[in-house]
Amino acid sequence: MLKPSAVRRDLRLRPVRPAGWWFDALLLVGFGAVTLALATGALLGLDLAVREWAYAHHPAPIYWTARAFNLIGQGGWLLTPLAGALALAVAWRGRTVRPLLLVAGAFVLLYLTVGPLKVLTDRAAPSSNLPPAQSVRIFNDLPPTEYDLSYPSGHVVNAILWYGVIAVLLTALTAGRLHPRVHRLIRFAPPAILLVTTTYLNFHWLTDGVSALLIGLFLDRLLHRVPWDDLPLPGRLRAWDRPFTSYP
């Protein structure tokens, strides 16, 4: 579990688990493999079968429960403001600007990766009015009015990155007293819930969620490697330059 530390460390990458870059390479290879399989049509039948199963199993209580749980993956009006508010609380309490750097880093990382991937792959949603055999394709040529930002699932990537940031900030805000089980629950439960609900509700194809898990974990590991306590700050910010977290 992440614990606050009063000791400034050297400027070097922080450890993540599993250690080493081999796991990051494996995640990227997996994302590339899923994308290539979709491009060649290998997984389109699976996506269509899951779509049809989901449409055939929508009893109202389960459907609306899934809709409610799906809200926890909203980045724009929930996760980003929540992470920003927690960062401000940690910054004010610790007299440090560094928690804001973590939130800014997560925002920039998402903006530079997930958005461009969605535009490049041009994939419709399972709920599209287009024929399923057309909407399921990746690297599509969709009409200008068609929703075409399905791949990868932004809900799932948001859940991985933002709840990871929230766990770090809550640990700092509680001075390291956040229970490890609560830390793990915050980190891992939301992505699992979002993968299930977005697929069940046909907001995303199954492979949208799988690819999002792969690229999201890769981005999360990059974010947690950054030594946020040790990054050099310009002179005006040095009055609020204190470490707010340390890494095991």
Backbone as CSV, one residue per row, in Angstrom:
resi,resn,N_x,N_y,N_z,CA_x,CA_y,CA_z,C_x,C_y,C_z
1,MET,0.849,-1.191,0.000,0.000,0.000,0.000,0.885,1.242,0.000
2,LEU,0.464,2.300,-0.687,1.227,3.514,-0.759,1.162,4.247,0.573
3,LYS,2.311,4.724,1.056,2.363,5.405,2.344,3.095,6.733,2.205
4,PRO,2.610,7.760,2.892,3.297,9.036,2.872,4.713,8.898,3.418
5,SER,5.587,9.733,2.927,6.969,9.704,3.370,7.518,11.115,3.456
6,ALA,8.315,11.375,4.450,8.918,12.694,4.604,10.285,12.747,3.948
7,VAL,10.738,11.674,3.337,12.075,11.594,2.765,11.993,11.786,1.260
8,ARG,12.716,12.771,0.734,12.771,12.985,-0.690,13.762,12.004,-1.311
9,ARG,13.340,11.327,-2.364,14.203,10.345,-3.004,14.850,10.935,-4.242
10,ASP,15.823,10.203,-4.788,16.449,10.610,-6.029,15.437,10.526,-7.161
11,LEU,15.681,11.311,-8.224,14.779,11.327,-9.363,15.009,10.072,-10.198
12,ARG,14.212,9.063,-9.928,14.296,7.823,-10.686,12.922,7.164,-10.700
13,LEU,12.720,6.317,-11.686,11.420,5.683,-11.843,11.078,4.842,-10.622
14,ARG,9.803,4.855,-10.246,9.344,4.089,-9.099,9.017,2.662,-9.507
15,PRO,9.143,1.729,-8.593,8.829,0.326,-8.923,7.333,0.088,-9.024
16,VAL,6.955,-0.839,-9.869,5.581,-1.287,-9.999,5.577,-2.811,-9.908
17,ARG,4.373,-3.374,-9.753,4.250,-4.823,-9.670,3.354,-5.340,-10.777
18,PRO,3.743,-6.389,-11.490,5.046,-7.042,-11.436,6.163,-6.104,-11.904
19,ALA,7.355,-6.323,-11.366,8.479,-5.447,-11.650,8.990,-5.671,-13.067
20,GLY,9.687,-4.661,-13.585,10.315,-4.777,-14.891,9.388,-4.354,-16.022
21,TRP,9.994,-4.165,-17.187,9.260,-3.713,-18.369,8.687,-4.863,-19.188
22,TRP,8.991,-6.094,-18.818,8.505,-7.222,-19.608,6.975,-7.288,-19.585
23,PHE,6.383,-6.956,-18.434,4.929,-7.013,-18.336,4.282,-5.910,-19.176
24,ASP,4.922,-4.746,-19.220,4.420,-3.656,-20.054,4.449,-4.067,-21.526
25,ALA,5.555,-4.707,-21.922,5.652,-5.177,-23.301,4.574,-6.217,-23.598
26,LEU,4.301,-7.085,-22.624,3.264,-8.105,-22.802,1.892,-7.459,-22.989
27,LEU,1.609,-6.405,-22.228,0.340,-5.707,-22.366,0.203,-5.064,-23.741
28,LEU,1.271,-4.451,-24.223,1.228,-3.825,-25.542,1.078,-4.862,-26.645
29,VAL,1.782,-5.971,-26.501,1.654,-7.053,-27.489,0.226,-7.588,-27.489
30,GLY,-0.358,-7.748,-26.286,-1.737,-8.224,-26.204,-2.707,-7.261,-26.862
31,PHE,-2.527,-5.947,-26.612,-3.390,-4.943,-27.249,-3.236,-4.998,-28.765
32,GLY,-1.998,-5.104,-29.226,-1.769,-5.191,-30.670,-2.369,-6.447,-31.271
33,ALA,-2.287,-7.554,-30.531,-2.828,-8.819,-31.033,-4.350,-8.767,-31.153
34,VAL,-5.023,-8.187,-30.141,-6.483,-8.064,-30.205,-6.884,-7.159,-31.367
35,THR,-6.169,-6.053,-31.542,-6.480,-5.115,-32.622,-6.270,-5.770,-33.982
36,LEU,-5.162,-6.490,-34.125,-4.885,-7.170,-35.389,-5.917,-8.246,-35.669
37,ALA,-6.307,-9.000,-34.642,-7.322,-10.039,-34.826,-8.643,-9.439,-35.288
38,LEU,-9.016,-8.290,-34.707,-10.246,-7.625,-35.130,-10.136,-7.125,-36.565
39,ALA,-8.974,-6.591,-36.905,-8.783,-6.071,-38.256,-8.886,-7.164,-39.308
40,THR,-8.492,-8.384,-38.935,-8.566,-9.501,-39.880,-9.869,-10.283,-39.760
41,GLY,-10.756,-9.840,-38.853,-12.067,-10.474,-38.713,-12.111,-11.665,-37.792
42,ALA,-11.006,-11.944,-37.070,-10.939,-13.183,-36.287,-11.866,-13.173,-35.073
43,LEU,-12.120,-12.013,-34.476,-12.908,-11.951,-33.246,-14.278,-11.294,-33.442
44,LEU,-14.608,-10.951,-34.662,-15.872,-10.260,-34.889,-17.069,-11.144,-34.566
45,GLY,-16.961,-12.438,-34.856,-18.048,-13.367,-34.548,-18.298,-13.460,-33.059
46,LEU,-17.235,-13.443,-32.265,-17.379,-13.464,-30.807,-18.108,-12.215,-30.329
47,ASP,-17.712,-11.058,-30.824,-18.373,-9.811,-30.435,-19.854,-9.829,-30.789
48,LEU,-20.183,-10.315,-31.969,-21.588,-10.364,-32.393,-22.394,-11.329,-31.533
49,ALA,-21.780,-12.460,-31.181,-22.485,-13.440,-30.350,-22.765,-12.877,-28.956
50,VAL,-21.794,-12.183,-28.374,-21.989,-11.577,-27.057,-23.052,-10.483,-27.139
51,ARG,-23.056,-9.715,-28.218,-24.074,-8.675,-28.403,-25.473,-9.280,-28.426
52,GLU,-25.648,-10.331,-29.163,-26.975,-10.950,-29.261,-27.402,-11.557,-27.930
53,TRP,-26.460,-12.177,-27.213,-26.794,-12.745,-25.902,-27.248,-11.644,-24.952
54,ALA,-26.519,-10.508,-24.959,-26.862,-9.421,-24.044,-28.252,-8.870,-24.345
55,TYR,-28.569,-8.680,-25.609,-29.891,-8.169,-25.967,-31.007,-9.135,-25.567
56,ALA,-30.682,-10.414,-25.539,-31.693,-11.420,-25.204,-31.862,-11.616,-23.704
57,HIS,-31.026,-10.970,-22.899,-31.064,-11.157,-21.445,-31.042,-9.798,-20.744
58,HIS,-32.115,-9.047,-20.919,-32.216,-7.720,-20.320,-33.448,-7.582,-19.430
59,PRO,-33.609,-8.425,-18.411,-34.715,-8.183,-17.476,-34.504,-6.834,-16.799
60,ALA,-35.595,-6.128,-16.553,-35.513,-4.752,-16.075,-34.659,-4.571,-14.812
61,PRO,-34.808,-5.408,-13.763,-34.003,-5.172,-12.551,-32.495,-5.245,-12.819
62,ILE,-32.078,-6.251,-13.605,-30.650,-6.396,-13.892,-30.177,-5.270,-14.799
63,TYR,-30.999,-4.913,-15.782,-30.622,-3.866,-16.732,-30.386,-2.544,-16.007
64,TRP,-31.330,-2.145,-15.144,-31.190,-0.848,-14.480,-30.116,-0.867,-13.394
65,THR,-29.879,-2.032,-12.809,-28.748,-2.147,-11.883,-27.434,-1.938,-12.625
66,ALA,-27.333,-2.552,-13.812,-26.134,-2.374,-14.623,-25.960,-0.923,-15.051
67,ARG,-27.067,-0.257,-15.391,-26.997,1.151,-15.768,-26.466,2.001,-14.610
68,ALA,-26.929,1.695,-13.406,-26.479,2.457,-12.240,-24.986,2.241,-11.986
69,PHE,-24.545,0.985,-12.020,-23.132,0.697,-11.784,-22.250,1.272,-12.887
70,ASN,-22.783,1.365,-14.094,-21.994,1.875,-15.206,-21.616,3.338,-15.030
71,LEU,-22.363,4.060,-14.205,-22.081,5.484,-13.998,-20.736,5.721,-13.328
72,ILE,-20.204,4.716,-12.641,-18.945,4.924,-11.932,-17.761,5.074,-12.875
73,GLY,-17.975,4.861,-14.173,-16.891,5.006,-15.136,-16.917,6.314,-15.900
74,GLN,-17.807,7.245,-15.505,-17.902,8.525,-16.195,-16.711,9.406,-15.828
75,GLY,-15.861,9.666,-16.808,-14.664,10.441,-16.523,-14.911,11.926,-16.398
76,GLY,-15.744,12.490,-17.305,-15.885,13.932,-17.378,-16.559,14.570,-16.179
77,TRP,-17.689,14.012,-15.737,-18.431,14.673,-14.658,-18.303,13.969,-13.313
78,LEU,-17.573,12.841,-13.260,-17.416,12.153,-11.977,-15.952,11.979,-11.595
79,LEU,-15.213,11.199,-12.368,-13.881,10.782,-11.938,-12.870,11.926,-11.954
80,THR,-12.855,12.716,-13.025,-11.906,13.827,-13.064,-12.182,14.851,-11.963
81,PRO,-13.443,15.306,-11.782,-13.696,16.235,-10.667,-13.406,15.617,-9.299
82,LEU,-13.732,14.333,-9.119,-13.469,13.691,-7.831,-11.985,13.629,-7.550
83,ALA,-11.201,13.210,-8.541,-9.744,13.166,-8.356,-9.193,14.565,-8.125
84,GLY,-9.721,15.559,-8.844,-9.264,16.931,-8.646,-9.572,17.442,-7.253
85,ALA,-10.770,17.135,-6.742,-11.140,17.574,-5.395,-10.255,16.919,-4.339
86,LEU,-9.989,15.632,-4.494,-9.108,14.947,-3.543,-7.694,15.510,-3.607
87,ALA,-7.223,15.810,-4.818,-5.883,16.376,-4.970,-5.789,17.733,-4.284
88,LEU,-6.832,18.544,-4.423,-6.841,19.843,-3.752,-6.831,19.680,-2.232
89,ALA,-7.584,18.683,-1.736,-7.608,18.446,-0.296,-6.241,18.014,0.210
90,VAL,-5.593,17.105,-0.520,-4.252,16.653,-0.117,-3.255,17.805,-0.224
91,ALA,-3.371,18.604,-1.292,-2.455,19.726,-1.486,-2.580,20.747,-0.357
92,TRP,-3.826,21.060,0.018,-4.045,22.048,1.087,-3.564,21.522,2.435
93,ARG,-3.856,20.258,2.692,-3.467,19.689,3.982,-1.946,19.566,4.097
94,GLY,-1.294,19.180,3.014,0.148,18.969,3.067,0.977,20.144,2.599
95,ARG,0.303,21.248,2.199,0.995,22.420,1.674,1.944,22.020,0.540
96,THR,1.388,21.288,-0.413,2.189,20.809,-1.532,1.366,20.825,-2.813
97,VAL,1.995,21.200,-3.890,1.321,21.239,-5.183,1.403,19.898,-5.908
98,ARG,2.170,18.966,-5.376,2.479,17.744,-6.100,1.276,16.822,-6.375
99,PRO,0.264,16.755,-5.501,-0.904,15.940,-5.853,-1.586,16.406,-7.142
100,LEU,-1.529,17.702,-7.423,-2.129,18.236,-8.641,-1.352,17.768,-9.878
101,LEU,-0.053,17.547,-9.708,0.747,17.033,-10.825,0.298,15.629,-11.208
102,LEU,-0.037,14.814,-10.220,-0.506,13.453,-10.478,-1.797,13.478,-11.285
103,VAL,-2.746,14.321,-10.891,-4.020,14.415,-11.602,-3.799,14.941,-13.019
104,ALA,-2.959,15.954,-13.160,-2.667,16.493,-14.488,-2.002,15.441,-15.368
105,GLY,-1.107,14.656,-14.782,-0.433,13.604,-15.548,-1.407,12.561,-16.057
106,ALA,-2.360,12.161,-15.220,-3.366,11.180,-15.644,-4.232,11.741,-16.765
107,PHE,-4.635,13.000,-16.629,-5.483,13.635,-17.645,-4.761,13.703,-18.991
108,VAL,-3.514,14.148,-18.970,-2.744,14.274,-20.218,-2.508,12.905,-20.854
109,LEU,-2.193,11.912,-20.034,-1.942,10.572,-20.553,-3.176,10.014,-21.248
110,LEU,-4.340,10.195,-20.645,-5.586,9.741,-21.267,-5.867,10.503,-22.553
111,TYR,-5.682,11.807,-22.517,-5.992,12.654,-23.670,-5.114,12.302,-24.866
112,LEU,-3.863,11.973,-24.618,-2.925,11.725,-25.709,-2.995,10.310,-26.268
113,THR,-3.675,9.409,-25.588,-3.672,8.009,-26.034,-5.057,7.494,-26.420
114,VAL,-5.992,7.522,-25.492,-7.286,6.890,-25.731,-8.065,7.606,-26.833
115,GLY,-8.103,8.924,-26.776,-8.812,9.679,-27.800,-8.308,9.398,-29.208
116,PRO,-6.999,9.537,-29.448,-6.484,9.234,-30.782,-6.731,7.793,-31.227
117,LEU,-6.650,6.836,-30.293,-6.929,5.446,-30.655,-8.376,5.279,-31.118
118,LYS,-9.297,5.934,-30.434,-10.710,5.852,-30.818,-10.932,6.425,-32.217
119,VAL,-10.323,7.567,-32.477,-10.482,8.200,-33.790,-9.854,7.340,-34.884
120,LEU,-8.686,6.783,-34.609,-7.984,5.976,-35.603,-8.753,4.715,-35.957
121,THR,-9.306,4.030,-34.957,-9.948,2.736,-35.209,-11.364,2.876,-35.745
122,ASP,-12.053,3.983,-35.488,-13.337,4.300,-36.131,-14.317,3.123,-36.050
123,ARG,-14.634,2.720,-34.832,-15.527,1.574,-34.630,-16.851,2.019,-34.021
124,ALA,-17.945,1.504,-34.541,-19.275,1.838,-34.023,-19.558,1.050,-32.744
125,ALA,-20.607,1.450,-32.055,-21.033,0.754,-30.843,-21.959,-0.408,-31.197
126,PRO,-22.085,-1.401,-30.309,-23.016,-2.513,-30.566,-24.466,-2.050,-30.701
127,SER,-24.798,-0.921,-30.097,-26.163,-0.408,-30.162,-26.419,0.432,-31.410
128,SER,-25.467,0.485,-32.321,-25.621,1.259,-33.551,-26.816,0.765,-34.367
129,ASN,-27.430,1.674,-35.109,-28.525,1.315,-36.004,-28.039,0.723,-37.323
130,LEU,-26.737,0.741,-37.528,-26.183,0.122,-38.722,-26.332,-1.395,-38.641
131,PRO,-26.280,-2.096,-39.768,-26.277,-3.563,-39.711,-25.135,-4.060,-38.832
132,PRO,-25.381,-5.029,-37.960,-24.336,-5.492,-37.041,-23.037,-5.884,-37.742
133,ALA,-23.150,-6.513,-38.903,-21.943,-6.933,-39.614,-21.095,-5.745,-40.044
134,GLN,-21.707,-4.570,-40.171,-20.960,-3.359,-40.505,-20.452,-2.653,-39.257
135,SER,-21.305,-2.538,-38.233,-20.919,-1.789,-37.032,-19.822,-2.488,-36.233
136,VAL,-19.718,-3.795,-36.354,-18.728,-4.534,-35.572,-17.315,-4.363,-36.125
137,ARG,-17.190,-3.908,-37.356,-15.867,-3.822,-37.978,-15.025,-2.731,-37.332
138,ILE,-13.723,-2.956,-37.320,-12.776,-1.967,-36.833,-12.079,-1.343,-38.038
139,PHE,-11.510,-0.150,-37.866,-10.969,0.632,-38.984,-12.049,0.788,-40.048
140,ASN,-13.191,1.248,-39.572,-14.387,1.328,-40.391,-14.403,2.623,-41.195
141,ASP,-15.406,2.775,-42.016,-15.652,4.017,-42.739,-17.098,4.404,-42.470
142,LEU,-17.325,4.960,-41.284,-18.676,5.207,-40.810,-19.200,6.572,-41.265
143,PRO,-20.506,6.704,-41.370,-21.095,8.003,-41.721,-20.741,9.060,-40.680
144,PRO,-20.699,10.335,-41.083,-20.314,11.409,-40.142,-21.205,11.491,-38.909
145,THR,-22.460,11.106,-39.017,-23.381,11.206,-37.873,-23.338,9.978,-36.967
146,GLU,-22.580,8.970,-37.324,-22.557,7.720,-36.560,-21.544,7.813,-35.418
147,TYR,-21.946,7.301,-34.237,-20.998,7.205,-33.127,-19.871,6.260,-33.542
148,ASP,-18.630,6.716,-33.462,-17.520,5.917,-33.993,-16.316,5.905,-33.051
149,LEU,-16.580,5.949,-31.738,-15.486,6.051,-30.770,-15.511,4.903,-29.769
150,SER,-15.748,3.693,-30.246,-15.930,2.566,-29.322,-14.633,1.913,-28.878
151,TYR,-13.599,1.958,-29.697,-12.418,1.130,-29.430,-11.210,1.994,-29.081
152,PRO,-10.611,1.754,-27.907,-11.022,0.886,-26.806,-12.060,1.583,-25.920
153,SER,-12.603,0.861,-24.951,-13.626,1.405,-24.064,-13.033,2.475,-23.151
154,GLY,-13.502,3.713,-23.316,-13.020,4.779,-22.447,-13.445,4.602,-21.003
155,HIS,-14.638,4.014,-20.780,-15.098,3.765,-19.409,-14.101,2.893,-18.646
156,VAL,-13.640,1.836,-19.289,-12.738,0.897,-18.614,-11.374,1.526,-18.373
157,VAL,-10.840,2.220,-19.380,-9.539,2.886,-19.195,-9.649,3.953,-18.116
158,ASN,-10.728,4.724,-18.136,-10.949,5.727,-17.083,-10.927,5.092,-15.704
159,ALA,-11.610,3.955,-15.575,-11.693,3.292,-14.276,-10.314,2.855,-13.796
160,ILE,-9.505,2.330,-14.701,-8.175,1.862,-14.309,-7.303,3.022,-13.846
161,LEU,-7.227,4.084,-14.649,-6.339,5.194,-14.307,-6.874,6.041,-13.163
162,TRP,-8.132,6.458,-13.243,-8.628,7.403,-12.253,-8.805,6.776,-10.883
163,TYR,-9.264,5.523,-10.814,-9.393,4.913,-9.491,-8.026,4.584,-8.904
164,GLY,-7.030,4.362,-9.757,-5.670,4.233,-9.254,-5.180,5.529,-8.639
165,VAL,-5.469,6.648,-9.310,-5.113,7.968,-8.776,-5.874,8.239,-7.480
166,ILE,-7.159,7.925,-7.470,-7.972,8.155,-6.269,-7.437,7.348,-5.085
167,ALA,-7.007,6.120,-5.332,-6.441,5.300,-4.254,-5.175,5.936,-3.687
168,VAL,-4.321,6.469,-4.557,-3.108,7.149,-4.089,-3.461,8.365,-3.243
169,LEU,-4.417,9.160,-3.713,-4.792,10.382,-3.000,-5.469,10.084,-1.663
170,LEU,-6.307,9.055,-1.634,-6.943,8.683,-0.368,-5.913,8.170,0.635
171,THR,-4.903,7.474,0.140,-3.835,7.014,1.022,-3.098,8.203,1.628
172,ALA,-2.809,9.202,0.792,-2.133,10.397,1.296,-3.033,11.174,2.254
173,LEU,-4.318,11.260,1.931,-5.245,12.036,2.760,-5.449,11.401,4.133
174,THR,-5.348,10.065,4.180,-5.514,9.358,5.458,-4.178,9.073,6.138
175,ALA,-3.117,9.717,5.642,-1.781,9.546,6.236,-1.365,8.079,6.277
176,GLY,-1.684,7.349,5.215,-1.263,5.960,5.113,-2.121,4.971,5.856
177,ARG,-3.249,5.423,6.406,-4.086,4.521,7.203,-5.172,3.821,6.375
178,LEU,-5.187,4.035,5.082,-6.155,3.336,4.234,-5.843,1.848,4.243
179,HIS,-6.821,1.031,4.595,-6.589,-0.408,4.724,-6.221,-0.992,3.362
180,PRO,-5.253,-1.926,3.328,-4.857,-2.521,2.049,-6.011,-3.124,1.268
181,ARG,-6.985,-3.729,1.964,-8.126,-4.307,1.257,-8.979,-3.229,0.598
182,VAL,-9.123,-2.097,1.287,-9.881,-0.988,0.705,-9.126,-0.430,-0.497
183,HIS,-7.824,-0.328,-0.363,-6.979,0.138,-1.466,-7.151,-0.754,-2.685
184,ARG,-7.100,-2.049,-2.492,-7.248,-2.987,-3.610,-8.662,-2.926,-4.193
185,LEU,-9.661,-2.777,-3.321,-11.038,-2.692,-3.798,-11.223,-1.471,-4.692
186,ILE,-10.683,-0.328,-4.284,-10.791,0.884,-5.089,-10.075,0.706,-6.417
187,ARG,-8.948,0.041,-6.396,-8.133,-0.114,-7.608,-8.750,-1.080,-8.611
188,PHE,-9.270,-2.210,-8.134,-9.583,-3.304,-9.059,-11.071,-3.548,-9.295
189,ALA,-11.925,-3.185,-8.340,-13.355,-3.452,-8.522,-13.976,-2.618,-9.648
190,PRO,-13.733,-1.303,-9.720,-14.373,-0.517,-10.782,-14.057,-0.984,-12.204
191,PRO,-12.795,-1.282,-12.565,-12.561,-1.767,-13.931,-13.311,-3.060,-14.244
192,ALA,-13.379,-3.969,-13.263,-14.112,-5.216,-13.486,-15.598,-4.947,-13.692
193,ILE,-16.157,-4.058,-12.864,-17.577,-3.707,-12.987,-17.856,-3.061,-14.345
194,LEU,-16.980,-2.147,-14.771,-17.183,-1.448,-16.033,-17.055,-2.389,-17.224
195,LEU,-16.131,-3.344,-17.161,-16.000,-4.313,-18.252,-17.294,-5.095,-18.424
196,VAL,-17.881,-5.525,-17.308,-19.114,-6.315,-17.358,-20.294,-5.459,-17.808
197,THR,-20.456,-4.278,-17.201,-21.653,-3.482,-17.485,-21.650,-2.891,-18.885
198,THR,-20.520,-2.395,-19.352,-20.499,-1.813,-20.696,-20.754,-2.868,-21.761
199,THR,-20.308,-4.101,-21.502,-20.563,-5.182,-22.453,-22.014,-5.631,-22.375
200,TYR,-22.521,-5.801,-21.166,-23.900,-6.261,-20.983,-24.908,-5.258,-21.539
201,LEU,-24.638,-3.980,-21.369,-25.552,-2.938,-21.839,-25.385,-2.630,-23.324
202,ASN,-24.420,-3.292,-23.962,-24.114,-3.063,-25.376,-23.689,-1.622,-25.651
203,PHE,-23.040,-1.019,-24.663,-22.381,0.261,-24.894,-21.067,0.037,-25.636
204,HIS,-20.472,-1.136,-25.392,-19.208,-1.487,-26.034,-19.220,-2.968,-26.397
205,TRP,-18.452,-3.285,-27.435,-18.207,-4.686,-27.763,-17.315,-5.298,-26.683
206,LEU,-17.386,-6.611,-26.552,-16.544,-7.299,-25.565,-15.070,-6.972,-25.781
207,THR,-14.625,-6.979,-27.035,-13.207,-6.734,-27.301,-12.817,-5.283,-27.060
208,ASP,-13.789,-4.358,-27.077,-13.486,-2.980,-26.664,-13.008,-2.965,-25.218
209,GLY,-13.693,-3.741,-24.369,-13.338,-3.790,-22.958,-12.032,-4.523,-22.706
210,VAL,-11.823,-5.624,-23.425,-10.582,-6.388,-23.250,-9.376,-5.537,-23.660
211,SER,-9.488,-4.866,-24.793,-8.383,-4.018,-25.250,-8.160,-2.865,-24.271
212,ALA,-9.254,-2.345,-23.696,-9.124,-1.257,-22.728,-8.403,-1.721,-21.467
213,LEU,-8.664,-2.939,-21.018,-7.924,-3.471,-19.875,-6.431,-3.506,-20.155
214,LEU,-6.061,-3.936,-21.347,-4.646,-4.070,-21.694,-3.957,-2.714,-21.783
215,ILE,-4.551,-1.793,-22.533,-3.908,-0.485,-22.685,-4.040,0.327,-21.402
216,GLY,-5.142,0.139,-20.658,-5.314,0.855,-19.407,-4.291,0.453,-18.365
217,LEU,-4.024,-0.839,-18.241,-3.010,-1.293,-17.291,-1.626,-0.793,-17.678
218,PHE,-1.361,-0.754,-18.980,-0.077,-0.222,-19.444,0.069,1.245,-19.048
219,LEU,-0.957,2.048,-19.299,-0.904,3.469,-18.948,-0.822,3.661,-17.433
220,ASP,-1.533,2.830,-16.683,-1.498,2.915,-15.226,-0.092,2.660,-14.693
221,ARG,0.590,1.691,-15.269,1.956,1.395,-14.839,2.901,2.549,-15.178
222,LEU,2.703,3.173,-16.340,3.511,4.343,-16.679,3.293,5.459,-15.659
223,LEU,2.038,5.705,-15.325,1.699,6.781,-14.397,2.314,6.551,-13.022
224,HIS,2.280,5.306,-12.551,2.787,5.014,-11.217,4.309,4.874,-11.178
225,ARG,4.952,4.859,-12.328,6.414,4.867,-12.366,6.982,6.275,-12.152
226,VAL,6.192,7.280,-12.395,6.692,8.658,-12.307,6.963,9.021,-10.845
227,PRO,8.137,9.561,-10.533,8.444,9.981,-9.142,7.817,11.343,-8.847
228,TRP,6.522,11.351,-8.559,5.794,12.604,-8.391,6.333,13.446,-7.246
229,ASP,6.912,12.816,-6.237,7.450,13.575,-5.110,8.768,14.276,-5.433
230,ASP,9.404,13.893,-6.526,10.765,14.343,-6.779,10.932,15.169,-8.048
231,LEU,9.866,15.329,-8.827,9.984,16.109,-10.053,10.383,17.549,-9.727
232,PRO,11.336,18.127,-10.462,11.739,19.514,-10.195,10.607,20.484,-10.494
233,LEU,10.466,21.495,-9.650,9.408,22.491,-9.786,10.022,23.873,-10.001
234,PRO,9.309,24.738,-10.730,9.800,26.119,-10.892,9.787,26.871,-9.569
235,GLY,10.525,27.966,-9.522,10.735,28.695,-8.276,9.479,29.101,-7.557
236,ARG,8.449,29.559,-8.272,7.241,30.045,-7.620,6.477,28.947,-6.889
237,LEU,6.712,27.716,-7.269,5.981,26.616,-6.645,6.755,25.971,-5.500
238,ARG,7.968,26.392,-5.289,8.786,25.722,-4.282,8.311,25.969,-2.864
239,ALA,7.518,27.008,-2.663,6.951,27.219,-1.331,5.939,26.137,-0.987
240,TRP,5.399,25.473,-2.022,4.450,24.373,-1.844,5.049,23.086,-2.395
241,ASP,6.310,22.878,-2.070,7.037,21.725,-2.606,7.367,20.761,-1.481
242,ARG,6.419,19.872,-1.188,6.642,18.834,-0.201,6.196,17.496,-0.772
243,PRO,6.867,16.406,-0.412,6.411,15.085,-0.871,5.063,14.734,-0.242
244,PHE,4.214,14.054,-0.998,2.910,13.674,-0.447,2.697,12.175,-0.434
245,THR,3.571,11.428,-1.061,3.410,9.979,-1.084,4.756,9.342,-1.375
246,SER,4.887,8.100,-0.985,6.083,7.334,-1.346,5.632,6.008,-1.906
247,TYR,6.526,5.315,-2.566,6.196,4.074,-3.242,6.984,2.928,-2.639
248,PRO,6.345,1.763,-2.516,7.059,0.634,-1.924,8.137,0.119,-2.852
